Amino acid sequence: MAQTKKIAGYVLVVFVLYTIITSPERSADLVQIGFEGISSAAQGVGRFMTSLIN
């Protein structure tokens, strides 16, 4: 099982590097979309916590 996780990790790293090298603009767009999603989620949690306090 640990061997499988290690191999899957290597495959993921190779895929990410391949994607970055072959299409850096698209990779940058995907990272931006990811950070916007994280930001939106954090804002939602913040609003929820604020509404609990008030």
Distance bins in CASP14 RR format, pairs under 12 A and 6 or more apart:
PFRMAT RR
TARGET T0000
AUTHOR 0000-0000-0000
RMODE 2
METHOD distances of the structure
MODEL  1
1 7 0 0 0 0 0 1 0 0 0 0 0
1 8 0 0 0 0 0 1 0 0 0 0 0
2 8 0 0 0 0 0 1 0 0 0 0 0
2 9 0 0 0 0 0 1 0 0 0 0 0
3 9 0 0 0 0 0 1 0 0 0 0 0
3 10 0 0 0 0 0 1 0 0 0 0 0
4 10 0 0 0 0 0 1 0 0 0 0 0
4 11 0 0 0 0 0 1 0 0 0 0 0
5 11 0 0 0 0 0 1 0 0 0 0 0
5 12 0 0 0 0 0 1 0 0 0 0 0
6 12 0 0 0 0 0 1 0 0 0 0 0
6 13 0 0 0 0 0 1 0 0 0 0 0
7 13 0 0 0 0 0 1 0 0 0 0 0
7 14 0 0 0 0 0 1 0 0 0 0 0
8 14 0 0 0 0 0 1 0 0 0 0 0
8 15 0 0 0 0 0 1 0 0 0 0 0
9 15 0 0 0 0 1 0 0 0 0 0 0
9 16 0 0 0 0 1 0 0 0 0 0 0
9 17 0 0 0 0 0 1 0 0 0 0 0
10 16 0 0 0 0 0 1 0 0 0 0 0
10 17 0 0 0 0 0 1 0 0 0 0 0
11 17 0 0 0 0 0 1 0 0 0 0 0
11 18 0 0 0 0 0 1 0 0 0 0 0
12 18 0 0 0 0 0 1 0 0 0 0 0
12 19 0 0 0 0 0 1 0 0 0 0 0
13 19 0 0 0 0 0 1 0 0 0 0 0
13 20 0 0 0 0 0 1 0 0 0 0 0
14 20 0 0 0 0 0 1 0 0 0 0 0
14 21 0 0 0 0 0 1 0 0 0 0 0
15 21 0 0 0 0 0 1 0 0 0 0 0
15 22 0 0 0 0 0 1 0 0 0 0 0
15 27 0 0 0 0 0 1 0 0 0 0 0
16 22 0 0 0 0 0 1 0 0 0 0 0
16 23 0 0 0 0 0 1 0 0 0 0 0
16 27 0 0 0 0 1 0 0 0 0 0 0
16 30 0 0 0 0 0 1 0 0 0 0 0
16 31 0 0 0 0 0 1 0 0 0 0 0
17 23 0 0 0 0 0 1 0 0 0 0 0
17 24 0 0 0 0 0 1 0 0 0 0 0
17 27 0 0 0 0 0 1 0 0 0 0 0
18 24 0 0 0 0 0 1 0 0 0 0 0
18 26 0 0 0 0 0 1 0 0 0 0 0
18 27 0 0 0 0 0 1 0 0 0 0 0
19 25 0 0 0 0 0 1 0 0 0 0 0
19 26 1 0 0 1 0 0 0 0 0 0 0
19 27 1 0 1 0 0 0 0 0 0 0 0
19 28 0 0 0 0 0 1 0 0 0 0 0
19 29 0 0 0 0 0 1 0 0 0 0 0
19 30 0 0 0 0 1 0 0 0 0 0 0
19 31 0 0 0 0 0 1 0 0 0 0 0
20 26 0 0 0 0 1 0 0 0 0 0 0
20 27 1 0 1 0 0 0 0 0 0 0 0
20 28 0 0 0 0 1 0 0 0 0 0 0
20 29 0 0 0 0 0 1 0 0 0 0 0
20 30 0 0 0 0 1 0 0 0 0 0 0
20 31 0 0 0 0 1 0 0 0 0 0 0
21 27 0 0 0 0 1 0 0 0 0 0 0
23 29 0 0 0 0 1 0 0 0 0 0 0
23 30 0 0 0 0 1 0 0 0 0 0 0
24 30 0 0 0 0 0 1 0 0 0 0 0
24 31 0 0 0 0 0 1 0 0 0 0 0
25 31 0 0 0 0 0 1 0 0 0 0 0
25 32 0 0 0 0 0 1 0 0 0 0 0
26 32 0 0 0 0 0 1 0 0 0 0 0
26 33 0 0 0 0 0 1 0 0 0 0 0
27 33 0 0 0 0 0 1 0 0 0 0 0
27 34 0 0 0 0 0 1 0 0 0 0 0
28 34 0 0 0 0 0 1 0 0 0 0 0
28 35 0 0 0 0 0 1 0 0 0 0 0
29 35 0 0 0 0 0 1 0 0 0 0 0
29 36 0 0 0 0 0 1 0 0 0 0 0
30 36 0 0 0 0 0 1 0 0 0 0 0
30 37 0 0 0 0 0 1 0 0 0 0 0
31 37 0 0 0 0 0 1 0 0 0 0 0
31 38 0 0 0 0 0 1 0 0 0 0 0
32 38 0 0 0 0 0 1 0 0 0 0 0
32 39 0 0 0 0 0 1 0 0 0 0 0
33 39 0 0 0 0 0 1 0 0 0 0 0
33 40 0 0 0 0 0 1 0 0 0 0 0
34 40 0 0 0 0 1 0 0 0 0 0 0
34 41 0 0 0 0 1 0 0 0 0 0 0
35 41 0 0 0 0 0 1 0 0 0 0 0
35 42 0 0 0 0 0 1 0 0 0 0 0
36 42 0 0 0 0 0 1 0 0 0 0 0
36 43 0 0 0 0 0 1 0 0 0 0 0
37 43 0 0 0 0 1 0 0 0 0 0 0
37 44 0 0 0 0 0 1 0 0 0 0 0
38 44 0 0 0 0 0 1 0 0 0 0 0
38 45 0 0 0 0 0 1 0 0 0 0 0
39 45 0 0 0 0 0 1 0 0 0 0 0
39 46 0 0 0 0 0 1 0 0 0 0 0
40 46 0 0 0 0 0 1 0 0 0 0 0
40 47 0 0 0 0 0 1 0 0 0 0 0
41 47 0 0 0 0 0 1 0 0 0 0 0
41 48 0 0 0 0 0 1 0 0 0 0 0
42 48 0 0 0 0 0 1 0 0 0 0 0
42 49 0 0 0 0 0 1 0 0 0 0 0
43 49 0 0 0 0 0 1 0 0 0 0 0
43 50 0 0 0 0 0 1 0 0 0 0 0
44 50 0 0 0 0 1 0 0 0 0 0 0
44 51 0 0 0 0 1 0 0 0 0 0 0
45 51 0 0 0 0 0 1 0 0 0 0 0
45 52 0 0 0 0 0 1 0 0 0 0 0
46 52 0 0 0 0 1 0 0 0 0 0 0
46 53 0 0 0 0 1 0 0 0 0 0 0
46 54 0 0 0 0 0 1 0 0 0 0 0
47 53 0 0 0 0 0 1 0 0 0 0 0
47 54 0 0 0 0 0 1 0 0 0 0 0
48 54 0 0 0 0 0 1 0 0 0 0 0
END
